[in-house]
Amino acid sequence: QVQLVESGGGLVQAGGSLRLSCAASGRSFSGYAMGWFRQAPGKEREFVAAIRWRENITYYADSVKGRFAISRDNAKTTMFLQMNSLEPEDSALYYCSAREGRIASPGYYLRQPAQWYSWGQGTQVTVSS
């Protein structure tokens, strides 16, 4: 399993922006995909966004489409989540995830937490109204 470390969370007012980062073990990631999930108190962990690492193909939850952007650096060591127009409903603990192997129907299965093998510790995002 790859070790993942998130950073960049914090407190922001509604309408503001934050940029989350996820570093993969200080080396280039050569697996299939990385992603972001979030979990608010009392709720299940939910899919936010994912990126297929080699093809740079991205997927988004409907609730964040047009506001959030997932990307990776050219050295393929770090993944980012640019979050704009933040809303109080975006407040949650945000987790970085990684999957080494390919998967059929990635547009569906990458949205399922059970399909991801490595997880970071999470970074808190709080959006005040």
N, C-alpha and C positions, 0 to 999 in steps of 0.2 A: 504494500500500500504506500501511496505517496503521502508525505506529510504536508499539510496545508496550514497556512497562517493568514488570517484575515486582519485587516486594519482599515481605518478611515471612518468608522462609525462616530456618532455624536448626537448632539441636540441641535435641532434646526427649526426655524419657524416654517409654518405652512407656506408653500410657494418657493421655498429655498431649494438648495442643491447640496448634494454630498457625492463624493466619489469613494467607493470601496475598492480595496485591493486585496488580492489573494496571491500569496507567493507559494510556489510549489517547491519545497525542500531545497531552495537555493540552487536549483539546476533546471535545465530545460525540461518541460513536460512533454513526453512522447506518447501519451495515451490517446484515447478516442475523444473524450469530451471533458469539459469542466462546466460547472454551473453554479447558480445561486438559488438558495431556498431561504424562506423566512418563517419564523414561528412567533406568533404573539401569545401572550399568556392565555391559557385555557383553550387554545386552538391547535389544530394539527399543523404540522410542517407543510408549507405550500411552495410550489414551484414559482420561481420568479423569472429566470432566464437561463439559457444554456448556449454553449458554443462548441461546435465540432472543431477540434483543435487544428487539424491539418487543412480542412477545407474552408475554415473560417465561416461556417454556416451557423446562423443564430436562430434561436427560438425564444419567444416571450409569452408570458402569461397575458391574457387579455387586459387584466387590470393595470398593467404597467406599460403596455405597448404605446409607443409615441412619447413616453416620458423617460423611460430608462433605456440605456444602451450598454450592451455587454461587448467587451473587446479584449484583446490580448496584445502583449508587446511583441515586437519582431523577434526578440531572443527567445520567446516562448517560455519565459519563466514566471510571468505574472499575468493574472487576469484582472480586469477592472469591471466595475459596474458604476456608470455615471447615472445618477438619479437626479432628475430635474422635476420641477413643479410638484414637490413632495406634499403629501396630504397626511393628516393625522392617522388615517387608516394604514399608512405605510409603516407605522411604528411597529418594530419587531426586532427579534434577534436574527441577524442575517448570517447564514452559513454558506461557506464555500464547499463545493463538492467536486469529486473527480471520478472518472470511470476509465479504466485502461482498455477494455475490450469493446469491439464493435457491437452494435445492437440493431436488430431489425426494427423497422418503423420507428426511427428515432424521434420523429415529431410527436409521437404518442408516449413511448416508453421513457424518454428522458425527462418527462414531467412527473415520473413516479419516484418518490424518495428511495424505494426499495431497490432501484436499478443502479444506485450510486454506491461505490465501495469505500471511498475515502471522504472524511469530513473534517473541516476545521472546527475550532472551538466556538466560533461565532463572534460577531461584533454588533453591539447594540445601536440601533437607529431609533431616535425619538423625535417625532415631529409635533411641535406644539401648535395649537390653533390660535 
